[in-house]
Amino acid sequence: MEALLSALRAAAEPTRLRLLAILARGELTVSELTRVLHQSQPRVSRHLKLLCDPGLLQRWPEGAWVFYRLAERGEGARVARTLLELLPAADPELARDLEWLERVRRDRAERATAYFRDNAACWDHIRSLYVGEAAVERAMLKAAGKGALGDLVDLGTGTGLVAREFARRGAGVSGIDVAPGQIDAARQAAADEGLAVDFAVAAAAEACPFADASFDVVTASQCWMYFDLGRTLAEVRRLLRPGGPLVTTHFSWLPRADPVARASEALVLRLNPAWQGGDWSGAVAAEPAWTAGRASVRAMFWFDADVPFTRESWRGRMRACRGVGATLPAEQVAGFDAELAAWLDDHVAPAFTVRHRIDAHLLDPWPPDQDPGDPVARARKGF
Ligand SMILES: C[S@@+](CC[C@H](N)C(=O)[O-])C[C@H]1O[C@@H](n2cnc3c(N)ncnc32)[C@H](O)[C@@H]1O
């Protein structure tokens, strides 16, 4: 009774009802919600906290962001769903919110495209730093299983590092990305190696140019957090043949374990105090919060790698950090770079390593009770 009353009290306020209606359409960050609601960040954060406490909403950190969405389970989730059914369909304020929501989502997609377009050349370089270890690709191959790889599509393929690795191992590979510059680079690299990979520019991972049930595996490396989760999951389900998994991976340096990463982040924060991407604890959820009620985790693992850098290549890595290259004006980026160069000269050898954590999740992209996969085929594919 008390739980129900708390949930009802939390929702009984106009902005908080609007928040429920907006977040029923997908997950958003506080700053995105600030734009949709036209209210200050502290106010929006307070409303969000009041809705999270009784379990109407759920929050989870994902890389550099904290996302909010409607809770999937529990008393709070049931109250939220019931209230949403009671909301007037034609309320003009809610209609305006949803228009703004579309605008904010479009902007998110455009920003991601612009960032990666501008960083296309240096992304391949940054990623190639990891290829000595081939850690990411190895993690994905391990996650995808030992049997025949079949047909695979790599979402947010970038310069195609994952796609090319799977093609080398005999999979029939397609790769899509929103950034034409990345796809050009991916095509060129595949052609140089004589690999047949079907790379395509797509409007978004949420709208891929492929027929239903075309693939045995869908992969997404270091990009799942940029996608609109609900829409991309629907697309992944459409693209997969029964029993096929979604494999996601992420990798990031570990500022709490690595002094170079820690000092570099401190420098970013000095120039860009609003940057929220730092101080990652290294915690990798066995079941990422976004999967609740939407997908189930078949297996996951993570491991650490000491990734080799030179002073020059680490400076390149840090210039491409979102808190630097994507947000600061050119002269501040140059100032940051000069300070970092001086720090590196004083503190590290010309060649050094930075500890990174790499994680992979093998997922059935269906709510557990709706999984249409063939359990026998799935057991055979297990890893
Ligand atoms: C960090 S890069 C990762 C590239 C590659 N998967 C890898 O592991 O090297 C993220 C990629 O996601 C792409 N991207 C971002 N939002 C996207 C979307 N909505 N649909 C498809 N691709 C997207 C970017 O253009 C970029 O190439």
The ligand as a Tripos MOL2 file, in Angstrom:
@<TRIPOS>MOLECULE
LIG
   27    29     1     0     0
SMALL
NO_CHARGES

@<TRIPOS>ATOM
      1 C1         33.0470    4.5540  -31.9740 C.3       1 LIG1
      2 S1         32.6440    4.2040  -33.6190 S.3       1 LIG1
      3 C2         32.8090    2.4440  -33.6590 C.3       1 LIG1
      4 C3         33.0980    1.9290  -35.0300 C.3       1 LIG1
      5 C4         33.3250    0.4140  -35.1390 C.3       1 LIG1
      6 N1         32.1510   -0.3490  -34.7340 N.3       1 LIG1
      7 C5         34.5440   -0.0410  -34.3670 C.2       1 LIG1
      8 O1         34.4280   -0.8630  -33.4600 O.co2     1 LIG1
      9 O2         35.6220    0.4340  -34.7110 O.co2     1 LIG1
     10 C6         30.8790    4.4250  -33.6320 C.3       1 LIG1
     11 C7         30.2400    4.3570  -35.0170 C.3       1 LIG1
     12 O3         28.8280    4.3870  -34.8750 O.3       1 LIG1
     13 C8         28.2840    5.1290  -35.9580 C.3       1 LIG1
     14 N2         26.9430    5.5530  -35.5930 N.ar      1 LIG1
     15 C9         26.5740    6.4410  -34.6470 C.ar      1 LIG1
     16 N3         25.2260    6.5240  -34.5850 N.ar      1 LIG1
     17 C10        24.7400    5.6500  -35.4950 C.ar      1 LIG1
     18 C11        23.4180    5.2360  -35.8990 C.ar      1 LIG1
     19 N4         22.3420    5.7470  -35.3270 N.pl3     1 LIG1
     20 N5         23.3140    4.3030  -36.8580 N.ar      1 LIG1
     21 C12        24.4030    3.7420  -37.4250 C.ar      1 LIG1
     22 N6         25.6650    4.0960  -37.1100 N.ar      1 LIG1
     23 C13        25.8320    5.0220  -36.1450 C.ar      1 LIG1
     24 C14        29.2800    6.2600  -36.1200 C.3       1 LIG1
     25 O4         29.1860    6.9010  -37.3750 O.3       1 LIG1
     26 C15        30.5960    5.5300  -35.9110 C.3       1 LIG1
     27 O5         31.1580    5.0790  -37.1080 O.3       1 LIG1
@<TRIPOS>BOND
     1     1     2 1
     2     2     3 1
     3     2    10 1
     4     3     4 1
     5     4     5 1
     6     5     6 1
     7     5     7 1
     8     7     8 2
     9     7     9 1
    10    10    11 1
    11    11    12 1
    12    11    26 1
    13    12    13 1
    14    13    14 1
    15    13    24 1
    16    14    15 ar
    17    14    23 ar
    18    15    16 ar
    19    16    17 ar
    20    17    18 ar
    21    17    23 ar
    22    18    19 1
    23    18    20 ar
    24    20    21 ar
    25    21    22 ar
    26    22    23 ar
    27    24    25 1
    28    24    26 1
    29    26    27 1
@<TRIPOS>SUBSTRUCTURE
     1 LIG1         1 GROUP 0 **** ****
